[in-house]
Amino acid sequence: MKFIIKNQKFIPEKQAQISINERGFLYGDGIFESLKIYNYKIYDFKNHLQRIKRALEIMRFDADLSDIEKKSLQLIKKNNIKNGILRISISRGIGGVGYLPAKNLKASTIIQTLNSRKLPKNISLGIGKIVAPKIAFKSMNSIPYILNKIDATAQGFFDLIMPNEDQTIAETSSANIFWVKKNKIYTSDESCNIVHGCVRKKILENKNLNIIQVREKISSLEKADEIFLTNSSFLVLPVDYFSGRKLQKTMGEKIFNLMWQDLKNSCK
């Protein structure tokens, strides 16, 4: 039997329910966070928790985060998940008139374990038309990312780059993006309407890599030697093809190995 945690209580997944008046359900009024499970442990929990707290501050509501790491580890053990994904979803709660929430609502928190998704053999990337939203965290209101992913699948790509309004590079549906030109590594600056990814943060903090943060037009990627994507699920994912053009993967694979080693060292 598989379990979830709802508001600090373990509940069989098949018996889990939410109210039809839950604001996360009605309006996408909430946040979520995806964390990597490896060897029955949670990778980089501290940074993810900081991101949750920042998101709640921006959303202007509070949630009970006491013992959340301890409870999550108990859930992982209870569900016998050696490797996979931990998802933490926090809705503002129940109450309010339309979009305006009532005051002092009690937030609803659901924690669940998921299987890692299987990746295709070749990772192909295209250019999307859906503009990246001006938000720096993972909101339950994910319509732009959903539509972008639908477009990617319809066009035969793994994912599509989401542009800013000025056609500069933001990110993809579910990942931050890096690219390599003449052995120099670039990524979108935080002014580019990107989710501030935890894996991205770790890569930027590696002083040996000397990452350059820029605001560049998507057209500049036509000259990129490599492109790789980062998120908490796959860590680092080198791209095989960009708009049909074959790319190198040397730097992406090197950084993947660095992150993979960090994962193993952190989750011994």
C-alpha positions in Angstrom: 0.0 0.0 0.0 1.3 3.4 -1.0 1.0 6.4 1.4 1.0 10.2 1.2 1.2 12.8 3.9 -1.6 15.3 4.2 -1.2 18.0 6.8 1.3 16.0 8.9 -0.8 12.7 8.7 0.0 9.6 6.8 -2.9 8.5 4.6 -3.2 5.7 2.1 -2.9 7.3 -1.3 -6.1 5.8 -2.6 -8.0 7.4 0.3 -6.5 10.8 -0.1 -9.0 13.6 -0.8 -9.1 17.4 -1.0 -12.1 19.7 -0.7 -13.7 21.1 -3.9 -13.2 24.5 -2.3 -9.5 24.1 -1.9 -7.9 27.2 -3.5 -5.1 25.2 -5.0 -7.7 23.3 -6.9 -10.0 26.2 -7.8 -7.4 28.8 -8.7 -3.9 27.2 -8.7 -3.4 29.3 -5.5 -0.4 27.4 -4.2 3.1 26.2 -4.8 4.9 22.9 -5.3 8.5 21.6 -5.1 10.0 18.5 -6.7 13.1 16.9 -5.0 15.3 14.0 -6.0 15.3 10.9 -3.9 18.5 8.8 -4.1 19.4 5.9 -1.9 16.3 6.6 0.3 17.6 10.1 1.0 16.6 13.6 -0.2 19.1 15.4 -2.3 19.8 19.1 -1.5 16.8 19.4 0.9 18.1 22.6 2.5 18.1 24.6 -0.8 14.6 23.3 -1.7 13.3 24.3 1.7 14.7 27.8 1.3 13.0 28.0 -2.1 9.7 26.9 -0.6 10.0 29.6 2.1 10.8 32.3 -0.5 7.8 31.1 -2.6 5.4 31.3 0.4 6.7 34.8 1.2 6.0 35.9 -2.4 2.6 34.3 -2.3 1.9 36.0 1.1 0.8 33.0 3.1 2.3 30.7 5.7 2.4 26.9 6.0 3.5 24.5 8.7 6.9 23.3 7.7 7.9 21.8 11.0 9.5 18.4 10.7 8.9 18.4 7.0 12.2 16.8 6.2 11.8 14.1 8.9 8.2 13.4 7.8 9.3 13.2 4.1 12.1 10.7 5.0 9.5 8.6 6.9 7.3 8.6 3.9 10.1 7.5 1.6 10.9 4.6 3.9 7.2 3.7 4.3 6.7 3.6 0.5 10.1 1.9 0.0 11.3 4.4 -2.6 15.1 4.0 -3.1 15.3 6.3 -6.1 12.5 8.7 -7.3 10.9 12.0 -6.8 9.4 13.7 -3.7 6.8 16.2 -4.4 5.6 18.8 -1.8 2.4 20.7 -2.7 1.1 23.5 -0.6 -2.3 25.2 -1.2 -3.3 28.4 0.5 -6.3 26.6 2.0 -10.1 26.9 1.9 -12.0 30.2 1.9 -12.4 33.6 0.2 -14.6 35.4 -2.3 -13.4 34.6 -5.8 -9.8 35.4 -6.3 -9.5 37.2 -2.9 -8.6 34.8 -0.2 -10.0 35.0 3.3 -7.6 36.1 6.1 -5.7 33.6 8.3 -6.5 30.5 6.1 -4.9 27.2 7.1 -2.7 26.0 4.3 -3.0 22.4 3.0 0.2 20.5 2.5 0.5 17.2 0.6 3.7 15.2 0.3 3.9 12.3 -2.1 6.6 10.0 -3.7 6.7 9.5 -7.5 8.7 7.4 -9.8 11.4 9.1 -11.9 10.3 9.6 -15.5 12.0 7.6 -18.3 13.9 9.8 -20.8 14.0 9.3 -24.5 17.2 8.1 -26.1 17.7 11.3 -28.0 16.9 14.7 -26.4 15.7 17.2 -29.0 15.0 20.8 -28.3 13.1 23.4 -30.4 11.9 27.0 -30.0 8.5 27.7 -28.5 6.0 30.5 -28.8 4.7 30.5 -25.2 6.3 33.4 -23.3 7.9 32.5 -19.9 5.8 33.8 -17.0 7.2 36.4 -14.7 7.6 34.1 -11.7 10.6 32.7 -10.0 9.2 29.7 -8.3 7.0 26.6 -9.0 3.4 27.7 -8.9 0.4 25.4 -9.1 -0.8 27.7 -11.8 1.4 26.1 -14.5 -0.6 26.7 -17.7 2.2 28.3 -19.7 4.5 25.3 -19.0 1.8 22.8 -19.8 0.9 24.4 -23.1 4.6 24.6 -24.0 5.1 20.9 -23.3 2.0 20.0 -25.3 3.4 22.0 -28.2 6.8 20.3 -27.9 5.2 16.8 -28.0 3.1 17.8 -31.0 6.2 19.0 -32.9 8.2 15.9 -32.0 10.6 17.6 -29.5 11.5 16.6 -26.0 10.9 20.3 -25.0 10.8 23.8 -26.3 12.7 26.9 -25.2 10.3 29.5 -23.7 11.3 33.0 -24.8 10.9 36.3 -22.9 8.7 39.0 -24.5 11.9 40.4 -26.2 12.7 36.9 -27.6 15.6 36.4 -25.2 16.3 33.0 -23.8 14.4 32.1 -20.6 14.0 28.3 -19.9 12.1 25.3 -21.0 8.9 23.8 -19.7 10.6 22.2 -16.7 14.3 23.0 -16.8 16.9 25.8 -16.7 19.1 26.0 -19.8 22.8 26.3 -20.3 24.7 26.6 -23.6 28.4 26.4 -24.6 30.2 28.5 -27.2 33.9 28.2 -27.8 34.4 26.5 -24.4 32.5 29.2 -22.5 29.4 28.3 -20.6 26.4 30.6 -20.5 23.0 30.6 -18.8 20.0 32.9 -18.7 20.3 35.7 -16.2 17.8 35.8 -13.3 16.2 38.8 -15.0 15.0 36.5 -17.8 11.8 35.2 -16.0 13.3 31.9 -15.0 12.5 29.6 -12.1 15.5 29.7 -9.8 16.5 26.1 -10.0 18.4 24.3 -7.2 20.6 22.4 -9.6 21.3 25.6 -11.5 22.3 27.2 -8.2 24.8 24.5 -7.4 26.4 24.8 -10.9 26.7 28.5 -10.6 28.3 28.1 -7.2 31.1 25.9 -8.6 33.9 28.4 -9.1 35.8 26.1 -11.4 33.1 26.3 -14.0 33.0 30.2 -14.4 29.4 30.3 -15.7 28.5 33.6 -17.5 24.9 34.8 -16.9 23.5 36.7 -19.9 20.4 38.0 -21.5 20.7 36.7 -25.1 18.4 36.4 -28.1 17.2 32.8 -28.8 18.8 33.2 -32.3 22.2 33.2 -30.7 21.8 29.5 -29.9 22.3 28.8 -33.6 26.0 29.2 -32.9 26.0 27.1 -29.7 28.3 24.1 -29.6 26.4 22.5 -26.8 23.1 22.9 -24.9 22.2 21.2 -21.6 19.2 21.4 -19.3 19.1 21.2 -15.5 16.4 20.3 -13.0 16.1 18.2 -9.8 14.7 15.1 -11.6 17.5 14.4 -14.1 20.2 16.8 -12.7 21.9 17.6 -16.0 20.6 16.6 -19.4 22.8 17.2 -22.5 20.8 18.0 -25.6 21.4 15.9 -28.7 19.6 18.1 -31.3 18.6 21.7 -31.4 16.1 22.5 -34.2 17.4 19.5 -36.0 21.1 20.4 -35.6 23.4 17.8 -34.0 25.2 19.1 -30.9 28.3 18.2 -29.0 27.8 16.9 -25.4 31.3 17.0 -23.9 30.8 19.8 -21.3 27.2 18.7 -20.5 28.4 15.2 -19.7 31.3 16.6 -17.6 28.9 18.7 -15.5 26.5 15.8 -15.2 29.3 13.7 -13.8 30.1 16.5 -11.3 26.5 16.8 -10.2 26.1 13.0 -10.0 29.2 12.7 -7.8 27.8 15.5 -5.5 24.5 13.6 -5.4 26.2 10.3 -4.3 28.4 12.1 -1.8 25.4 13.9 -0.3 23.2 10.8 -0.1 25.5 8.1 1.3 
